[in-house]
């Protein structure tokens, strides 16, 4: 039985470090929800923006961060039959103000629709690599507002020619890029062209062409067009700011209407003047990688996550582990994101039994690449 209060890390003031409290209320599950004892919580770059700029949380302080959450089910809300107490599950919390679902607390509530059981042979850490970094490309590739490629489990998939489709993935060295390649391959897309990242890793996921990311936008676009010609209709950008998003836009066909999905939605500004003319125009889609914002697509995906893991259609990415709900080390990771340092995905073992402790300094020094073999090159 869960206690009434718990340890939590809170944002109490925008622009200030997180603080540790020991008397935060333990939430209770409602219909269609479960209460979990959090085992793994993983911060991402948007958590730094939340702490420092108020992204998603400005009007709901104090707030708890992290949307990569894994834990052990301890209580079921009404109507829940999918899980039993003791099951270990991974899920993506919502982004609604005042959410009680986020990971930097000992107990959290999750909506069953956006969770999956950790299958035999996989660890809680494997599961924690998924939520934020796979839902963003899932929405980019398969939502009607972005690339609008039919998800492979939908009726529309039966008539879509995946084999003769080409997709461009920009940012193959990022986790959202890696999972974008995996999802494109899972769907059966025949030609997956990737800019950046480790060639052997990305080809193991199903990429067909890897392009060097170094060079001017025009040079990189020319490399892409040497492969795709003037026929590219789908481009997904996992990392670029507006000044280099034009690489993907200019790679799209000039005679057919293509689609460009991006994770960074800033206005193109002056970069827009560098976009080459397109007879039929193009669709620019901004991605909000939230299961709750795209429930139909994401619920169907979460239902399939265990089988995709077992069948190796989805492969967890690399991470390092920090033992405990350590507020100082959490703030160090968020500071590293803020300062533009290379950060290996970091998992905080909120429940510390059998956890392995690594010094947080491992995140910042390239010589420890054995924790993340496939960093951007």
Buried (B, 14 or more C-beta within 10 A) or exposed (E): EBEEBBBBBBBEEBEEBBBBBEEBEBBBBEEBBBBBBBBBBBBBBBBBBBBBEBBBBEEEBBBBBBBBBBBBBBBBBEEBEBBEEEBBBBBBBBBEEEBBBBBBBBBBBBBBBBBBBBBEEBBBBBBBBBBBBBBBBBBBBBBEBBBBBBBBEEEEBEEBEBEEBBBBBBBBBBBBBBBBBBBBBBBBBBBBBBBBBBBEBBBBBBBBBBBEBEEEBEEBBEBBBEBBEEEBBBBBBBBBEBBBBBBBBBBBBBEBEBBBBBBBEEEBEEBEEBBEEBEEEBBBBEBBBBBBBBEEBBBBBBBBBBEBBEEEBBBBBBBBBBBBBBBEBBBBBBBBBBEEEEBBBBBBBBBBEEBEEBEBEBBBEEEBEEBBEBBBE
